[in-house]
Amino acid sequence: MGKRKHKEISSFLGFLSISLCGVGIFVLIPFSDVVGRSFMTVMSGKWVGFKNYKTVINNEAFRLAVANTVKFVGVAIPLLIVIGLSAALVLSKLQNVQVIKSLYLFPMAMPTATVVIVWRMFFYKQDFTSLVVSYLWKNTGYIIVLWLAGLWSIPGELTEAARVDGANGLQSFLFVKLPCLKGSLGTIVIISFLNAMKIYREAYLVAGAYPGQDIYLLQHVFNNWYVNLEFDKMAAATVLVAGVLFFIILPFLSWQKTEKV
């Protein structure tokens, strides 16, 4: 028994070391280089301190992109969560959910360019609404699957006990099911947030590198700086955005840890 446990621990440590090496090589080392470059000039590599950060923060295009990205995240993610949960609650009561699953996962299989073309047929104006609808269309199916997994993991004894105690459907959802879905909510928020930060593909296909002011996002700024070889600005902005994303995602990671405990 001891040898078997030792073998399992050794195997786990082996896989863990490979993963850590991958993270170090492909994430930490490149990001460390970006952090260093954020304090230097592009051509000469001269140390300039926080000058690049001040330039980025005072840049009007960067401010506009941050405001639009925050607006998009604040509107699209709550809508995605509510729509996905509502659909999952309905589907969880049906018998042949596996058959229906192929229907609401169909948008995920569609290429991004196709999704954009479809929604441009309905929304002639290239605006914020078309971007939100495109995001919801592309991601709702996957979020429904995650909500269904969370709902199906709730022990039936809990809902049955609530029903016996006289709880109605709404009370059972609010005081029994919803607390049990805290871990699922954390996962869904993180995935939805990361997908929202990749909405640039849709915005670029809809309006190009210089869209209207209401859909000019962070990725547009980075793309235009890259084209203009303004790597010092890119590096400083990357560090700023990465720091904000880390502190936004961290609470939801702690939710998942608490749920497992």
QUIUR-V848871 format. One record per backbone hydrogen bond with DSSP energy under -0.5 kcal/mol. NH is the residue of the N-H (numbers start at 1). CO is the residue of the C=O. If there is no record, write none. Layout:
nh = (NH,NH)
co = (CO,CO)
This chain:
nh = (5,6,7,8,9,10,11,12,13,14,15,16,17,18,19,20,21,22,23,24,25,26,27,28,29,31,32,33,34,35,36,37,38,39,40,41,48,49,51,54,55,56,57,58,59,63,64,65,66,67,68,69,70,71,72,73,74,75,76,77,79,80,81,82,83,84,85,86,87,88,89,90,91,92,93,94,97,100,101,102,102,103,104,105,106,108,109,109,110,110,115,116,117,118,119,120,121,121,122,123,124,127,131,132,133,134,135,136,137,138,139,140,143,144,145,146,147,148,149,150,151,152,153,154,158,159,160,161,162,163,164,165,166,167,172,173,174,175,176,177,178,180,181,181,182,185,186,187,188,189,190,191,192,193,194,195,196,197,198,199,201,203,204,205,206,207,208,215,216,217,218,220,221,222,223,224,225,226,227,228,229,230,231,234,235,236,237,238,239,240,241,242,243,244,245,246,247,248,249,250,251,252,253,254,255,256,257,258,259,260,261)
co = (1,2,3,4,5,6,7,8,9,10,11,12,13,14,15,16,17,18,19,20,21,22,23,23,24,27,28,29,30,31,32,33,34,36,37,46,39,39,48,50,51,52,53,54,56,59,60,61,62,63,64,65,66,67,68,69,70,71,72,73,75,76,77,78,79,80,81,82,83,84,85,86,87,88,90,91,95,96,97,98,99,100,100,101,103,105,105,106,106,107,111,112,113,114,115,116,117,118,118,119,122,125,127,128,129,130,131,132,133,134,135,136,139,140,141,142,143,144,145,146,147,148,149,151,155,155,156,157,158,159,160,161,163,162,168,169,170,171,172,172,173,176,177,178,179,181,182,183,184,185,186,187,188,189,190,191,192,193,195,196,198,199,200,201,202,203,204,212,213,215,65,217,217,218,219,220,221,222,223,224,226,225,229,230,231,232,233,234,235,236,237,238,239,240,241,242,243,244,245,246,247,249,249,250,251,252,253,254,255,256,257)
